[in-house]
């Protein structure tokens, strides 16, 4: 089981003052991790979060466009994070994609970067690290 570490003593995990409202898509099959990420984003950063536990759920309805950042787990059960990223890119070619997983090989990491993912995050990951990866991408 992978995890997200919340270290409130970590100065890098303090609330970031965002210049504008940020829209974030999070697709993570572990409800516990999804909940922590959603709570962190909503409570500490006041962003609009669209959270789903599968790629199929995320695209079941018409997926809104214009996300500032898309945080996608690699292993989602059906459609994986790389395939979902490609689907999102078809809808929004300028999407900022971040892949997250506890089981990434160098080959998968290379493929993600080659296919336009801005970053790859290995689990377990701290909220501070996620913040450093996500918000520069969202505000670029």
Secondary structure, DSSP 8 states (H G I E B T S, - for coil): ---EE--TT-GGGS----SS--EEEEE-S-HHHHHHHHHHHHHHH--EEEEESSHHHHHHS------SEEEEES--SSS-HHHHHHHHHHH-TT--EEEEESS--HHHHHHHHHTTEEEEEESSEEHHHHHHHHHHHHT-
